[in-house]
Amino acid sequence: MTLTKADLIQQVYKKHPDLTKAQATDSVETFLALSKNSLINGEDLLLSGFGKFNIKDKKSRRGRNPQTGTALTLDARRVVTFKPSGILRDKINS
């Protein structure tokens, strides 16, 4: 099962009866926009008790096309990595 943005909005709406559905949607959208913008700007995103999202720069490297076997160069790129907090890791493994 996958948790979707719609599921998140529904959970926020259920847990906060004083919010309208539109306000719950705005809250989730705002959180996601802030998170995306910090990662786009190269900043780490730390959510205490959950984990840390990092941006890492990968250098260009040699690779090959698995279908044809021809060598090629993979461009340098930035990737997002995630390291769960100790609390989350313990709950997942218990």
C-alpha positions in Angstrom: 0.0 0.0 0.0 1.2 3.5 -0.8 0.4 6.7 1.2 -0.7 9.4 -1.3 -1.0 13.2 -1.0 -4.8 12.7 -0.9 -4.4 10.3 2.0 -2.2 12.9 3.9 -4.8 15.6 3.3 -7.6 13.2 4.6 -5.6 12.4 7.7 -4.9 16.1 8.5 -8.6 16.8 8.0 -9.7 14.0 10.3 -7.2 14.8 13.1 -8.1 18.6 13.1 -11.9 19.0 13.0 -11.5 22.8 13.2 -10.0 22.8 9.7 -12.0 22.7 6.5 -11.0 20.3 3.8 -9.6 23.3 1.8 -7.5 24.4 4.8 -6.2 20.9 5.3 -5.3 20.8 1.6 -3.5 24.1 1.8 -1.6 23.0 4.9 -0.3 19.8 3.2 0.5 21.7 -0.1 2.4 24.4 1.8 4.4 21.9 3.7 5.3 20.0 0.5 6.2 23.3 -1.3 8.5 24.4 1.5 10.1 21.0 1.6 10.6 20.9 -2.2 12.0 24.5 -2.3 14.6 23.8 0.5 15.8 20.7 -1.4 15.9 22.5 -4.7 18.0 25.2 -3.1 20.5 22.6 -1.9 19.4 22.8 1.8 19.0 19.6 3.9 15.6 19.0 5.3 15.5 17.7 8.9 12.3 16.4 10.4 12.9 15.5 14.0 11.8 12.0 14.9 11.4 11.2 11.2 14.7 11.7 9.4 16.8 13.8 7.2 16.7 14.4 3.4 20.1 15.4 1.9 21.1 16.6 -1.5 24.2 14.9 -2.9 26.1 15.8 -6.0 27.1 12.9 -8.2 30.0 13.3 -10.6 29.7 12.2 -14.2 30.7 8.6 -14.7 31.1 5.9 -17.3 28.2 3.6 -17.8 26.8 1.4 -20.5 23.6 0.8 -22.3 22.3 -2.6 -20.9 20.5 -3.4 -24.2 23.3 -2.7 -26.6 26.3 -2.9 -24.3 27.7 0.4 -25.8 29.7 2.6 -23.4 28.4 6.1 -22.6 29.0 8.9 -20.1 26.3 9.5 -17.5 26.0 13.2 -16.7 26.7 14.8 -13.3 23.5 15.2 -11.3 22.1 15.9 -7.9 20.1 13.3 -6.0 18.0 13.3 -2.9 19.0 10.8 -0.1 17.1 10.0 3.0 18.4 8.8 6.4 15.7 7.8 8.9 16.0 9.0 12.5 16.9 6.4 15.2 13.4 6.6 16.5 11.8 5.8 13.1 14.4 3.1 12.5 13.6 1.4 15.9 9.8 1.5 15.3 10.2 0.0 11.8 12.4 -2.8 13.1 10.4 -3.6 16.2 
